[in-house]
Amino acid sequence: MEVRITTIKPKTLVGKRLSMSLDNNRTVALWQSFMPFKKVIRNKTSNEVISLQDYKGSLNLQNFSTSTEFEKWAAVEVSCTMGIPDNLEVFLLAGGSYAVFKHIGDASTFHNTLAHIFEVWLPNSIYSLDNRPHFEVMGDNYKNNDPNSEEEVWIPIKKI
């Protein structure tokens, strides 16, 4: 699996959020509540949507379990926050370095991509996790529940 290391500037996101864990996965409900608003958000920087996980502190892989709580966002990037619908919130994503991977497949195979990243690539790299949100970018090649769907997986990193 190929990886791209990149550094981004801070980004302004607009969307909806829900607290959840893998055991209490509310992703479908989150996206169903967000998607009707996507068309009315002004100042979008692209047609991409972002699924962001904020662990509210350092993600400790040794203690991570299916009951680990996090805040999940369904969002888009905007150039400014003027005219945002009242039902949406702003998230300021800090800039920094990310390892970017391509996941090809539907949601049922996503755990394989994460296993490779966290069990193979990260331990054998010169990086460790940084204390910033993780996110996925779904662009034109994303097709919900399609085995040929593509999305980018962005993992916050820092040099060891």
OpenMM code with the backbone's topology and positions (N, CA, C; nanometers):
from openmm import Vec3, app, unit

residues = "MET GLU VAL ARG ILE THR THR ILE LYS PRO LYS THR LEU VAL GLY LYS ARG LEU SER MET SER LEU ASP ASN ASN ARG THR VAL ALA LEU TRP GLN SER PHE MET PRO PHE LYS LYS VAL ILE ARG ASN LYS THR SER ASN GLU VAL ILE SER LEU GLN ASP TYR LYS GLY SER LEU ASN LEU GLN ASN PHE SER THR SER THR GLU PHE GLU LYS TRP ALA ALA VAL GLU VAL SER CYS THR MET GLY ILE PRO ASP ASN LEU GLU VAL PHE LEU LEU ALA GLY GLY SER TYR ALA VAL PHE LYS HIS ILE GLY ASP ALA SER THR PHE HIS ASN THR LEU ALA HIS ILE PHE GLU VAL TRP LEU PRO ASN SER ILE TYR SER LEU ASP ASN ARG PRO HIS PHE GLU VAL MET GLY ASP ASN TYR LYS ASN ASN ASP PRO ASN SER GLU GLU GLU VAL TRP ILE PRO ILE LYS LYS ILE".split()
positions = [
    Vec3(0.0850, -0.1178, 0.0000),
    Vec3(0.0000, 0.0000, 0.0000),
    Vec3(0.0892, 0.1236, 0.0000),
    Vec3(0.0667, 0.2075, -0.0993),
    Vec3(0.1468, 0.3287, -0.1119),
    Vec3(0.1026, 0.4331, -0.0106),
    Vec3(0.1999, 0.5147, 0.0312),
    Vec3(0.1712, 0.6230, 0.1246),
    Vec3(0.2300, 0.7518, 0.0691),
    Vec3(0.1620, 0.8606, 0.0945),
    Vec3(0.2092, 0.9941, 0.0583),
    Vec3(0.2195, 1.0731, 0.1876),
    Vec3(0.3337, 1.1338, 0.2128),
    Vec3(0.3516, 1.2189, 0.3306),
    Vec3(0.3336, 1.3633, 0.2843),
    Vec3(0.2447, 1.4349, 0.3514),
    Vec3(0.2167, 1.5725, 0.3114),
    Vec3(0.1922, 1.6586, 0.4352),
    Vec3(0.2149, 1.7859, 0.4200),
    Vec3(0.1875, 1.8816, 0.5271),
    Vec3(0.0793, 1.9765, 0.4784),
    Vec3(-0.0223, 1.9958, 0.5613),
    Vec3(-0.1326, 2.0842, 0.5243),
    Vec3(-0.1365, 2.2063, 0.6146),
    Vec3(-0.1961, 2.3113, 0.5631),
    Vec3(-0.2249, 2.4305, 0.6425),
    Vec3(-0.3567, 2.4066, 0.7156),
    Vec3(-0.3870, 2.4871, 0.8162),
    Vec3(-0.5163, 2.4719, 0.8843),
    Vec3(-0.6316, 2.4822, 0.7851),
    Vec3(-0.7396, 2.4097, 0.8149),
    Vec3(-0.8578, 2.4081, 0.7295),
    Vec3(-0.9806, 2.4411, 0.8141),
    Vec3(-1.0773, 2.5064, 0.7518),
    Vec3(-1.2048, 2.5345, 0.8165),
    Vec3(-1.3078, 2.4395, 0.7584),
    Vec3(-1.3694, 2.3604, 0.8452),
    Vec3(-1.4708, 2.2648, 0.8034),
    Vec3(-1.6062, 2.3065, 0.8578),
    Vec3(-1.7103, 2.2720, 0.7856),
    Vec3(-1.8471, 2.2970, 0.8291),
    Vec3(-1.9220, 2.1657, 0.8174),
    Vec3(-1.9925, 2.1296, 0.9252),
    Vec3(-2.0665, 2.0044, 0.9194),
    Vec3(-2.1443, 1.9752, 1.0453),
    Vec3(-2.1653, 1.8463, 1.0661),
    Vec3(-2.2364, 1.7966, 1.1845),
    Vec3(-2.1471, 1.6965, 1.2548),
    Vec3(-2.1743, 1.6761, 1.3851),
    Vec3(-2.0931, 1.5835, 1.4639),
    Vec3(-2.1807, 1.5018, 1.5566),
    Vec3(-2.1306, 1.3845, 1.5905),
    Vec3(-2.1941, 1.2973, 1.6894),
    Vec3(-2.0853, 1.2256, 1.7672),
    Vec3(-2.1073, 1.2049, 1.8955),
    Vec3(-2.0168, 1.1220, 1.9757),
    Vec3(-2.0549, 0.9772, 1.9535),
    Vec3(-1.9515, 0.8929, 1.9433),
    Vec3(-1.9778, 0.7511, 1.9198),
    Vec3(-1.8547, 0.6681, 1.9517),
    Vec3(-1.8697, 0.5386, 1.9416),
    Vec3(-1.7612, 0.4415, 1.9489),
    Vec3(-1.7874, 0.3414, 1.8373),
    Vec3(-1.6967, 0.2482, 1.8173),
    Vec3(-1.7223, 0.1448, 1.7168),
    Vec3(-1.8378, 0.0548, 1.7606),
    Vec3(-1.8514, 0.0341, 1.8929),
    Vec3(-1.9641, -0.0444, 1.9443),
    Vec3(-2.0966, 0.0279, 1.9253),
    Vec3(-2.0925, 0.1605, 1.9371),
    Vec3(-2.2126, 0.2442, 1.9223),
    Vec3(-2.1942, 0.3328, 1.7993),
    Vec3(-2.1803, 0.2679, 1.6842),
    Vec3(-2.1487, 0.3374, 1.5606),
    Vec3(-2.2735, 0.4069, 1.5056),
    Vec3(-2.2675, 0.5395, 1.5002),
    Vec3(-2.3805, 0.6207, 1.4545),
    Vec3(-2.3474, 0.6931, 1.3233),
    Vec3(-2.2524, 0.6360, 1.2483),
    Vec3(-2.2060, 0.6994, 1.1254),
    Vec3(-2.3182, 0.7206, 1.0248),
    Vec3(-2.4007, 0.6204, 1.0032),
    Vec3(-2.5090, 0.6323, 0.9050),
    Vec3(-2.6036, 0.7462, 0.9437),
    Vec3(-2.6415, 0.7528, 1.0709),
    Vec3(-2.7308, 0.8600, 1.1168),
    Vec3(-2.6661, 0.9971, 1.0986),
    Vec3(-2.5358, 1.0060, 1.1253),
    Vec3(-2.4640, 1.1329, 1.1095),
    Vec3(-2.4689, 1.1793, 0.9638),
    Vec3(-2.4353, 1.0911, 0.8708),
    Vec3(-2.4337, 1.1295, 0.7295),
    Vec3(-2.5734, 1.1578, 0.6765),
    Vec3(-2.6725, 1.0833, 0.7246),
    Vec3(-2.8101, 1.1103, 0.6815),
    Vec3(-2.8568, 1.2479, 0.7280),
    Vec3(-2.8098, 1.2912, 0.8441),
    Vec3(-2.8498, 1.4236, 0.8935),
    Vec3(-2.7715, 1.5358, 0.8251),
    Vec3(-2.6500, 1.5051, 0.7763),
    Vec3(-2.5662, 1.6080, 0.7149),
    Vec3(-2.5946, 1.6301, 0.5667),
    Vec3(-2.6123, 1.5236, 0.4904),
    Vec3(-2.6176, 1.5336, 0.3443),
    Vec3(-2.7228, 1.6312, 0.2902),
    Vec3(-2.8413, 1.6441, 0.3515),
    Vec3(-2.9356, 1.7438, 0.2985),
    Vec3(-2.8826, 1.8878, 0.3040),
    Vec3(-2.7872, 1.9139, 0.3933),
    Vec3(-2.7318, 2.0491, 0.4075),
    Vec3(-2.6144, 2.0752, 0.3131),
    Vec3(-2.5542, 1.9686, 0.2598),
    Vec3(-2.4346, 1.9853, 0.1770),
    Vec3(-2.4582, 2.0814, 0.0610),
    Vec3(-2.5738, 2.0730, -0.0019),
    Vec3(-2.6033, 2.1569, -0.1188),
    Vec3(-2.6159, 2.3049, -0.0853),
    Vec3(-2.6535, 2.3377, 0.0378),
    Vec3(-2.6779, 2.4783, 0.0724),
    Vec3(-2.5591, 2.5455, 0.1414),
    Vec3(-2.4527, 2.4699, 0.1659),
    Vec3(-2.3338, 2.5302, 0.2277),
    Vec3(-2.2623, 2.6134, 0.1217),
    Vec3(-2.2432, 2.7394, 0.1528),
    Vec3(-2.1745, 2.8295, 0.0609),
    Vec3(-2.0247, 2.8248, 0.0866),
    Vec3(-1.9491, 2.8696, -0.0110),
    Vec3(-1.8041, 2.8854, -0.0005),
    Vec3(-1.7283, 2.7538, 0.0150),
    Vec3(-1.7839, 2.6429, -0.0384),
    Vec3(-1.7122, 2.5149, -0.0363),
    Vec3(-1.5876, 2.5275, -0.1237),
    Vec3(-1.4787, 2.4655, -0.0809),
    Vec3(-1.3556, 2.4691, -0.1599),
    Vec3(-1.3523, 2.3598, -0.2660),
    Vec3(-1.4398, 2.2578, -0.2533),
    Vec3(-1.4467, 2.1486, -0.3511),
    Vec3(-1.5769, 2.0719, -0.3287),
    Vec3(-1.5979, 1.9680, -0.4073),
    Vec3(-1.7141, 1.8807, -0.3897),
    Vec3(-1.6844, 1.7637, -0.2953),
    Vec3(-1.5625, 1.7567, -0.2434),
    Vec3(-1.5244, 1.6483, -0.1535),
    Vec3(-1.5973, 1.6612, -0.0198),
    Vec3(-1.6225, 1.5459, 0.0414),
    Vec3(-1.6753, 1.5445, 0.1775),
    Vec3(-1.5706, 1.4802, 0.2676),
    Vec3(-1.5752, 1.5175, 0.3950),
    Vec3(-1.4743, 1.4730, 0.4905),
    Vec3(-1.5428, 1.4042, 0.6073),
    Vec3(-1.4919, 1.2857, 0.6404),
    Vec3(-1.5345, 1.2124, 0.7595),
    Vec3(-1.4185, 1.2204, 0.8573),
    Vec3(-1.4380, 1.2909, 0.9682),
    Vec3(-1.3292, 1.3206, 1.0616),
    Vec3(-1.3562, 1.2557, 1.1964),
    Vec3(-1.2508, 1.1998, 1.2561),
    Vec3(-1.2591, 1.1423, 1.3904),
    Vec3(-1.1695, 1.2232, 1.4832),
    Vec3(-1.2296, 1.2794, 1.5873),
    Vec3(-1.1564, 1.3583, 1.6863),
    Vec3(-1.1564, 1.2798, 1.8167),
    Vec3(-1.0385, 1.2337, 1.8569),
    Vec3(-1.0265, 1.1511, 1.9766),
    Vec3(-1.0096, 1.2324, 2.1042),
    Vec3(-1.0175, 1.3638, 2.0955),
    Vec3(-1.0132, 1.4541, 2.2124),
    Vec3(-0.8950, 1.4224, 2.3039),
    Vec3(-0.7821, 1.4109, 2.2459),
    Vec3(-0.6620, 1.3758, 2.3206),
    Vec3(-0.5861, 1.2734, 2.2405),
    Vec3(-0.4807, 1.2251, 2.2946),
    Vec3(-0.3958, 1.1322, 2.2224),
    Vec3(-0.4637, 0.9973, 2.2030),
    Vec3(-0.4599, 0.9478, 2.0805),
    Vec3(-0.5118, 0.8148, 2.0505),
    Vec3(-0.4044, 0.7144, 2.0892),
    Vec3(-0.4321, 0.6351, 2.1908),
    Vec3(-0.3381, 0.5335, 2.2374),
    Vec3(-0.3776, 0.4000, 2.1769),
    Vec3(-0.3001, 0.3537, 2.0798),
    Vec3(-0.3352, 0.2304, 2.0093),
    Vec3(-0.3330, 0.1084, 2.1006),
    Vec3(-0.2501, 0.1096, 2.2041),
    Vec3(-0.2448, -0.0042, 2.2967),
    Vec3(-0.3738, -0.0161, 2.3782),
    Vec3(-0.4385, 0.0966, 2.4061),
    Vec3(-0.5608, 0.0950, 2.4863),
    Vec3(-0.6868, 0.1127, 2.4029),
    Vec3(-0.6723, 0.1188, 2.2706),
    Vec3(-0.7880, 0.1384, 2.1850),
    Vec3(-0.8736, 0.0120, 2.1843),
    Vec3(-1.0031, 0.0316, 2.1963),
    Vec3(-1.0961, -0.0814, 2.1888),
    Vec3(-1.2206, -0.0354, 2.1135),
    Vec3(-1.3100, -0.1267, 2.0906),
    Vec3(-1.4330, -0.0923, 2.0197),
    Vec3(-1.5234, -0.0021, 2.1030),
    Vec3(-1.4925, 0.0142, 2.2316),
    Vec3(-1.5720, 0.1039, 2.3157),
    Vec3(-1.5068, 0.2418, 2.3330),
    Vec3(-1.3896, 0.2640, 2.2718),
    Vec3(-1.3224, 0.3937, 2.2791),
    Vec3(-1.4112, 0.4999, 2.2141),
    Vec3(-1.4425, 0.6052, 2.2891),
    Vec3(-1.5316, 0.7111, 2.2391),
    Vec3(-1.4530, 0.8146, 2.1595),
    Vec3(-1.5173, 0.8677, 2.0572),
    Vec3(-1.4609, 0.9750, 1.9771),
    Vec3(-1.5763, 1.0570, 1.9212),
    Vec3(-1.5410, 1.1721, 1.8690),
    Vec3(-1.6404, 1.2577, 1.8050),
    Vec3(-1.6193, 1.2456, 1.6547),
    Vec3(-1.7251, 1.2105, 1.5827),
    Vec3(-1.7165, 1.1951, 1.4377),
    Vec3(-1.7897, 1.3111, 1.3711),
    Vec3(-1.7270, 1.3650, 1.2674),
    Vec3(-1.7822, 1.4761, 1.1901),
    Vec3(-1.8083, 1.4321, 1.0473),
    Vec3(-1.9167, 1.4795, 0.9907),
    Vec3(-1.9447, 1.4750, 0.8477),
    Vec3(-1.9369, 1.6200, 0.8036),
    Vec3(-1.8455, 1.6520, 0.7111),
    Vec3(-1.8188, 1.7937, 0.6843),
    Vec3(-1.7682, 1.8177, 0.5428),
    Vec3(-1.7591, 1.9460, 0.5103),
    Vec3(-1.6933, 1.9935, 0.3884),
    Vec3(-1.5990, 2.1063, 0.4287),
    Vec3(-1.4967, 2.1277, 0.3460),
    Vec3(-1.4066, 2.2399, 0.3701),
    Vec3(-1.4653, 2.3649, 0.3059),
    Vec3(-1.4544, 2.4786, 0.3765),
    Vec3(-1.5027, 2.6062, 0.3256),
    Vec3(-1.3921, 2.7106, 0.3315),
    Vec3(-1.4072, 2.8124, 0.2457),
    Vec3(-1.3100, 2.9216, 0.2454),
    Vec3(-1.3453, 3.0282, 0.3488),
    Vec3(-1.4731, 3.0372, 0.3862),
    Vec3(-1.5157, 3.1261, 0.4941),
    Vec3(-1.6480, 3.0741, 0.5504),
    Vec3(-1.6829, 3.1196, 0.6686),
    Vec3(-1.7989, 3.0651, 0.7391),
    Vec3(-1.9233, 3.1533, 0.7302),
    Vec3(-1.9222, 3.2504, 0.6433),
    Vec3(-2.0401, 3.3358, 0.6289),
    Vec3(-2.1566, 3.2571, 0.5698),
    Vec3(-2.2744, 3.2776, 0.6233),
    Vec3(-2.3948, 3.2177, 0.5679),
    Vec3(-2.4128, 3.0698, 0.5951),
    Vec3(-2.3517, 3.0198, 0.7002),
    Vec3(-2.3652, 2.8780, 0.7338),
    Vec3(-2.5033, 2.8535, 0.7954),
    Vec3(-2.5731, 2.7488, 0.7513),
    Vec3(-2.7031, 2.7179, 0.8112),
    Vec3(-2.6922, 2.6969, 0.9627),
    Vec3(-2.7962, 2.7361, 1.0355),
    Vec3(-2.7953, 2.7278, 1.1817),
    Vec3(-2.7738, 2.5858, 1.2343),
    Vec3(-2.8116, 2.4858, 1.1592),
    Vec3(-2.8016, 2.3473, 1.2052),
    Vec3(-2.6605, 2.2905, 1.1952),
    Vec3(-2.5659, 2.3660, 1.1404),
    Vec3(-2.4298, 2.3174, 1.1201),
    Vec3(-2.3318, 2.3886, 1.2121),
    Vec3(-2.2158, 2.3251, 1.2303),
    Vec3(-2.1119, 2.3784, 1.3180),
    Vec3(-1.9814, 2.3920, 1.2414),
    Vec3(-1.8891, 2.4690, 1.2979),
    Vec3(-1.7573, 2.4907, 1.2392),
    Vec3(-1.6546, 2.4093, 1.3171),
    Vec3(-1.5634, 2.3460, 1.2437),
    Vec3(-1.4509, 2.2744, 1.3046),
    Vec3(-1.3241, 2.3292, 1.2422),
    Vec3(-1.2308, 2.3737, 1.3259),
    Vec3(-1.1024, 2.4241, 1.2775),
    Vec3(-0.9998, 2.3131, 1.2872),
    Vec3(-0.9581, 2.2620, 1.1730),
    Vec3(-0.8607, 2.1532, 1.1662),
    Vec3(-0.7213, 2.2132, 1.1630),
    Vec3(-0.6410, 2.1798, 1.2634),
    Vec3(-0.5044, 2.2310, 1.2706),
    Vec3(-0.4221, 2.1748, 1.1555),
    Vec3(-0.3278, 2.2510, 1.1091),
    Vec3(-0.2370, 2.2033, 1.0057),
    Vec3(-0.1350, 2.1069, 1.0640),
    Vec3(-0.0573, 2.0473, 0.9777),
    Vec3(0.0465, 1.9557, 1.0220),
    Vec3(0.0725, 1.8475, 0.9194),
    Vec3(0.1568, 1.7525, 0.9574),
    Vec3(0.1952, 1.6440, 0.8676),
    Vec3(0.0971, 1.5279, 0.8771),
    Vec3(0.0719, 1.4671, 0.7611),
    Vec3(-0.0188, 1.3529, 0.7517),
    Vec3(0.0409, 1.2473, 0.6599),
    Vec3(0.0142, 1.1228, 0.6944),
    Vec3(0.0391, 1.0105, 0.6039),
    Vec3(-0.0945, 0.9845, 0.5357),
    Vec3(-0.0934, 0.9807, 0.4025),
    Vec3(-0.2169, 0.9671, 0.3261),
    Vec3(-0.2136, 0.8345, 0.2501),
    Vec3(-0.3162, 0.7542, 0.2711),
    Vec3(-0.3294, 0.6232, 0.2082),
    Vec3(-0.4570, 0.6211, 0.1256),
    Vec3(-0.4598, 0.5356, 0.0224),
    Vec3(-0.5806, 0.5193, -0.0575),
    Vec3(-0.6480, 0.3886, -0.0171),
    Vec3(-0.7748, 0.3994, 0.0220),
    Vec3(-0.8561, 0.2801, 0.0490),
    Vec3(-0.9422, 0.2557, -0.0742),
    Vec3(-0.9338, 0.1344, -0.1273),
    Vec3(-1.0192, 0.0950, -0.2392),
    Vec3(-1.1078, -0.0180, -0.1902),
    Vec3(-1.2382, 0.0017, -0.2008),
    Vec3(-1.3334, -0.0996, -0.1561),
    Vec3(-1.4475, -0.0359, -0.0800),
    Vec3(-1.5425, -0.1175, -0.0414),
    Vec3(-1.6551, -0.0647, 0.0353),
    Vec3(-1.6207, -0.0602, 0.1840),
    Vec3(-1.7154, -0.0143, 0.2627),
    Vec3(-1.6913, 0.0050, 0.4061),
    Vec3(-1.6569, -0.1253, 0.4781),
    Vec3(-1.7044, -0.2373, 0.4271),
    Vec3(-1.6788, -0.3655, 0.4953),
    Vec3(-1.5318, -0.4059, 0.4917),
    Vec3(-1.4523, -0.3468, 0.4026),
    Vec3(-1.3100, -0.3802, 0.3953),
    Vec3(-1.2202, -0.2720, 0.4547),
    Vec3(-1.2812, -0.1661, 0.5069),
    Vec3(-1.2037, -0.0525, 0.5588),
    Vec3(-1.1123, -0.0944, 0.6739),
    Vec3(-1.1564, -0.1890, 0.7562),
    Vec3(-1.0739, -0.2337, 0.8693),
    Vec3(-0.9416, -0.2942, 0.8217),
    Vec3(-0.9386, -0.3524, 0.7016),
    Vec3(-0.8135, -0.4071, 0.6477),
    Vec3(-0.7125, -0.2960, 0.6199),
    Vec3(-0.7613, -0.1852, 0.5660),
    Vec3(-0.6739, -0.0709, 0.5396),
    Vec3(-0.6182, -0.0157, 0.6707),
    Vec3(-0.7049, 0.0008, 0.7697),
    Vec3(-0.6588, 0.0516, 0.8998),
    Vec3(-0.5604, -0.0436, 0.9658),
    Vec3(-0.5849, -0.1733, 0.9554),
    Vec3(-0.4933, -0.2715, 1.0138),
    Vec3(-0.3555, -0.2583, 0.9496),
    Vec3(-0.3504, -0.2429, 0.8188),
    Vec3(-0.2214, -0.2263, 0.7521),
    Vec3(-0.1510, -0.0988, 0.8008),
    Vec3(-0.2253, 0.0098, 0.8091),
    Vec3(-0.1657, 0.1372, 0.8510),
    Vec3(-0.1082, 0.1270, 0.9919),
    Vec3(-0.1895, 0.0795, 1.0861),
    Vec3(-0.1498, 0.0831, 1.2272),
    Vec3(-0.0672, -0.0373, 1.2738),
    Vec3(-0.0776, -0.1492, 1.2045),
    Vec3(-0.0039, -0.2691, 1.2466),
    Vec3(0.1203, -0.2958, 1.1633),
    Vec3(0.1249, -0.2458, 1.0405),
    Vec3(0.2394, -0.2712, 0.9527),
    Vec3(0.3157, -0.1422, 0.9232),
    Vec3(0.2480, -0.0459, 0.8591),
    Vec3(0.3200, 0.0727, 0.8146),
    Vec3(0.3737, 0.1564, 0.9304),
    Vec3(0.2882, 0.1993, 1.0220),
    Vec3(0.3303, 0.2909, 1.1290),
    Vec3(0.4442, 0.2345, 1.2143),
    Vec3(0.4361, 0.1095, 1.2638),
    Vec3(0.5466, 0.0580, 1.3461),
    Vec3(0.6792, 0.0469, 1.2709),
    Vec3(0.6748, 0.0365, 1.1394),
    Vec3(0.7963, 0.0224, 1.0593),
    Vec3(0.8406, 0.1527, 0.9948),
    Vec3(0.7754, 0.2628, 1.0321),
    Vec3(0.8087, 0.3926, 0.9738),
    Vec3(0.8932, 0.4740, 1.0716),
    Vec3(0.9299, 0.5922, 1.0288),
    Vec3(1.0041, 0.6850, 1.1154),
    Vec3(0.9083, 0.7823, 1.1830),
    Vec3(0.7783, 0.7459, 1.1881),
    Vec3(0.6751, 0.8346, 1.2418),
    Vec3(0.6006, 0.7703, 1.3578),
    Vec3(0.5378, 0.8577, 1.4355),
    Vec3(0.4421, 0.8140, 1.5372),
    Vec3(0.3158, 0.8974, 1.5170),
    Vec3(0.2081, 0.8555, 1.5815),
    Vec3(0.0835, 0.9314, 1.5706),
    Vec3(0.0992, 1.0668, 1.6370),
    Vec3(0.0416, 1.1677, 1.5758),
    Vec3(0.0368, 1.3003, 1.6360),
    Vec3(-0.1027, 1.3192, 1.6956),
    Vec3(-0.1137, 1.4080, 1.7907),
    Vec3(-0.2383, 1.4307, 1.8635),
    Vec3(-0.3276, 1.5296, 1.7880),
    Vec3(-0.3760, 1.4872, 1.6728),
    Vec3(-0.4673, 1.5667, 1.5917),
    Vec3(-0.5712, 1.4725, 1.5323),
    Vec3(-0.6814, 1.5259, 1.4803),
    Vec3(-0.7847, 1.4398, 1.4228),
    Vec3(-0.7361, 1.3587, 1.3026),
    Vec3(-0.7990, 1.2446, 1.2857),
    Vec3(-0.7812, 1.1577, 1.1694),
    Vec3(-0.9007, 1.1856, 1.0784),
    Vec3(-0.8820, 1.1727, 0.9469),
    Vec3(-0.9978, 1.1945, 0.8602),
    Vec3(-0.9839, 1.1196, 0.7286),
    Vec3(-1.0986, 1.1056, 0.6614),
    Vec3(-1.1044, 1.0468, 0.5294),
    Vec3(-1.1651, 1.1505, 0.4348),
    Vec3(-1.1134, 1.1535, 0.3133),
    Vec3(-1.1636, 1.2443, 0.2108),
    Vec3(-1.2287, 1.1600, 0.1019),
    Vec3(-1.3556, 1.1890, 0.0779),
    Vec3(-1.4299, 1.1192, -0.0258),
    Vec3(-1.4561, 1.2171, -0.1404),
    Vec3(-1.3942, 1.1884, -0.2541),
    Vec3(-1.4075, 1.2744, -0.3707),
    Vec3(-1.4879, 1.2081, -0.4807),
    Vec3(-1.4556, 1.2407, -0.6049),
    Vec3(-1.5311, 1.1923, -0.7199),
    Vec3(-1.5290, 1.0402, -0.7348),
    Vec3(-1.4246, 0.9734, -0.6865),
    Vec3(-1.4143, 0.8281, -0.7013),
    Vec3(-1.4762, 0.7515, -0.5850),
    Vec3(-1.5385, 0.8231, -0.4915),
    Vec3(-1.6067, 0.7559, -0.3809),
    Vec3(-1.7464, 0.7159, -0.4267),
    Vec3(-1.7766, 0.5884, -0.4072),
    Vec3(-1.9090, 0.5347, -0.4424),
    Vec3(-1.9546, 0.4495, -0.3256),
    Vec3(-2.0491, 0.4985, -0.2508),
    Vec3(-2.0960, 0.4308, -0.1290),
    Vec3(-2.1315, 0.2846, -0.1570),
    Vec3(-2.0759, 0.1947, -0.0750),
    Vec3(-2.1027, 0.0500, -0.0825),
    Vec3(-2.0676, -0.0126, -0.2168),
    Vec3(-1.9646, 0.0376, -0.2818),
    Vec3(-1.9202, -0.0161, -0.4102),
    Vec3(-1.7791, -0.0728, -0.3911),
    Vec3(-1.7515, -0.1933, -0.4413),
    Vec3(-1.6178, -0.2522, -0.4234),
    Vec3(-1.5076, -0.1753, -0.4961),
    Vec3(-1.5427, -0.0856, -0.5874),
    Vec3(-1.4429, -0.0048, -0.6585),
    Vec3(-1.4321, 0.1368, -0.6034),
    Vec3(-1.4975, 0.1626, -0.4930),
    Vec3(-1.4956, 0.2953, -0.4330),
    Vec3(-1.3544, 0.3300, -0.3846),
    Vec3(-1.3198, 0.4583, -0.3922),
    Vec3(-1.1892, 0.5058, -0.3453),
    Vec3(-1.2072, 0.6240, -0.2508),
    Vec3(-1.1260, 0.6241, -0.1461),
    Vec3(-1.1197, 0.7382, -0.0549),
    Vec3(-0.9790, 0.7483, 0.0008),
    Vec3(-0.9434, 0.8681, 0.0441),
    Vec3(-0.8130, 0.8890, 0.1057),
    Vec3(-0.8264, 0.8836, 0.2572),
    Vec3(-0.7304, 0.8164, 0.3210),
    Vec3(-0.7256, 0.8046, 0.4663),
    Vec3(-0.6077, 0.8885, 0.5138),
    Vec3(-0.6358, 0.9915, 0.5952),
    Vec3(-0.5342, 1.0863, 0.6429),
    Vec3(-0.5061, 1.0592, 0.7909),
    Vec3(-0.3812, 1.0216, 0.8209),
    Vec3(-0.3395, 0.9879, 0.9572),
    Vec3(-0.2383, 1.0939, 1.0038),
    Vec3(-0.2648, 1.1612, 1.1177),
    Vec3(-0.1722, 1.2653, 1.1658),
    Vec3(-0.0440, 1.2012, 1.2196),
    Vec3(0.0689, 1.2530, 1.1734),
    Vec3(0.1979, 1.1942, 1.2120),
    Vec3(0.2965, 1.3006, 1.2552),
    Vec3(0.4014, 1.2537, 1.3237),
    Vec3(0.5177, 1.3358, 1.3558),
    Vec3(0.6387, 1.2443, 1.3528),
    Vec3(0.7535, 1.2995, 1.3228),
    Vec3(0.8751, 1.2182, 1.3200),
    Vec3(0.9115, 1.1744, 1.4598),
    Vec3(0.9618, 1.0525, 1.4700),
    Vec3(1.0007, 0.9978, 1.6011),
    Vec3(1.1297, 1.0660, 1.6459),
] * unit.nanometer
topology = app.Topology()
chain = topology.addChain("A")
for resn in residues:
    res = topology.addResidue(resn, chain)
    for name in ("N", "CA", "C"):
        topology.addAtom(name, app.Element.getBySymbol(name[0]), res)
